[in-house]
Amino acid sequence: MNLDPTELLARHREGLDFEAYLGTAPDRAVAWREIHRRVELDATQSTLLESFSRRMPVLVVSGIWCGDCAQQGPLLERIAEASGCIDLRWIDRDEHAEFSSKLRINGGDRVPVVVFMSEDHEPVSVFGDRTLSRYRAMAVERLGPSCPIPDAPIPQDALHATLQDWLDEFERVQLLLRLSPRLRARHGD
């Protein structure tokens, strides 16, 4: 993926916050709001997010009509709410098709796709469309006993396992930013 920081800055600025994004299709936002209401961070997760010190613009390419987005989007919002360093913005995949086509996964225009950036909008990570926990649960459901994931844990609480998967990626990106020689030189740390 060839992502230009200038374009990422522009797309991030065009992005909507969570409430404005849900406001684009209030009838479809009901499922999003229900998941958002149901999920909470635990104390350890909140403490981790509060410890972030590098600014992290994050852009979610999504579809408010998308079931996977409705399941995972509110988790991303909960994570962002817990950290003053995360600037989370949302854009619609179909309305931004030219940009979204640069983020294809396995040959498809999937959602959600999350683009993590440094403070100067350099791309750091692109993650999506589902986390490992979601794929494991889907594999067991759809492939049954022939599923080739022996001994892989299938969480009883898929929602919170998916939340933890996303949190792990946010933490990975934060550590990458904290350890970046370029950013350490800039911040003198």
N, C-alpha and C positions, 0 to 999 in steps of 0.2 A: 504494500500500500504506500503510495506516494502522497503524503499529506503535508501540505504547505502551511506553515504557521500563520501566514497572513490570511489564508482562507479559513483556517480554524478559528482565528480571532473573529473574523466576520460572521461565521456561522454561530459561534458562541454568543455574540452580541445579538444576533437575530433570534436566538432561542428564547423560549418562554420559561418562566418559573412554573412550578408544579400546578399551582391553582389556575394560572392563566392557561396552561396547556389543557387541563381538564375542562376548563370553560369553553374550549373550542367544540366540544361535543358533550354537553351535560348529560344527555340520555345514556351515553356509553360510559360515563365517568362513575356510575354507581358501583360497578364491580371494583374499580380502582379505590374508591373511598372505603369500601368495606374491608379490603385487604389492609389499607392504611390504618384503619381503626383497630384491626385485630393484631397487628404486629407492633411489638415494642422491643427496644434494645434492652439487654440486661445491663447491670452496673459495670461489668467488665468491658463490654462492648462500648458503652458510653464513655468510660474513662479513656479507652484507647483513642477514640475519635477526638475527644477533647484535647488529647496530647499532640495532635497533628500541629506542625508549625510551618509547613510550606503551603503556600497558596496552590490550590489545585482546581483549575477550571475543568469541568466535566460536561460533556455534551452527549445526550442520549438521543439517538435516532430511533424513533418509535412509531407506533401506530396506535391511536387510542382505541381502535377497533380490534386490536390484537389481544388474544387471550393470554399469551405469554407475557406481553407487556403489562397487562392488568395484574398479573400475578407477581411480577418482579419490579415493576416501576415504583410501587409504593415502598418497597424495601429500599430502593435507591434513595428515595426521598427521606425516609427515616434516617438513613446513614448521613445524608447531607445535613439534615436538621441538627444533628449532634455535633457538627464540627463547623466552626467559624472559618475554616480554611477551604472548605469545599463549596465551589460556586457551580451548582448543578443547573443545567439548562436543557430544554427539550425542543426537538424539532420533529416534524412529521416526515416520515420516510418518503411518502409519495409527493408531498409538496416540494421536497428538496431532492428530487430523483437524481439529478446530476451529481450532487455530492454523495448521496447514498450509494450510488453505483460504485464509488471508490471503496466502499466498505463491504463488498460482497463476501459472504462466507460460504465455502463449499459450492461456489458457482451461483449462489442465490442472494436475493435482496431480502435479508432476514432482519428481524427486529425482536427484541431490542439489541442495538449495538451501542456500546458505550465507548466514547473516545476520552481518554484521560490525557491531560496536558500539563505542562509545567506553567509557571506563572507568566512566561513569555509566549505561551501557546505553542511551544514545541511539542509534537506528539510524543507521548510516553508509552501508552498502551491502548490497544483496541481489544475490547472483550465483549463477547456475545455469542450467540443469541440466548443460550441457556447455560446455566452453571452445571458443574459436574453432578451435584446432587439431583438436579432436575433431570439430567440425562439418565442417571442411574435408575431413578424411579420410573421414567418412561420406558427404559429398556426392559425392566422387570415386567411392567404392565403389558408391553406390546410384543416382547420376544419370549416371555415366559421362561420356562426352565432351560431353554436352549441358550439363554443369554450368557455370553462369554465373559462374565465379570465375577468369577469365583471369589468368594470371601470379601467382595466389595461391600461396604456397609450401605444398607438401604435405610435411610433415616425414617423413623416413625413419624416425625414431625417435619415433613418436607418443606414447609414454609420457612421454619426457622433454620433448617439446614441450608436452604437457598440464601437466606439472609446472611448466614455465616460465610458462605462461599463468596458473596459479593463483598462483604466486609474484608475478607482476606485479600481480595484484589485491590481494594482501596488502600489497605495497609501496605501491600507490596509496592504500589505506586508511590505512596508517601515515603517509604524507605528508600526507594530508588531516587526520589527527589532529594531527600535528606543526605544521601551518600554521593550525589552527583558532584564530581569535582568542579564542574562549571558553576553550579549553583552555590556550592560551598565557598568558592572564591568570591562570587558576587556578594554573598551575605557575611563573609568573614567568619565563618564557623566551621 
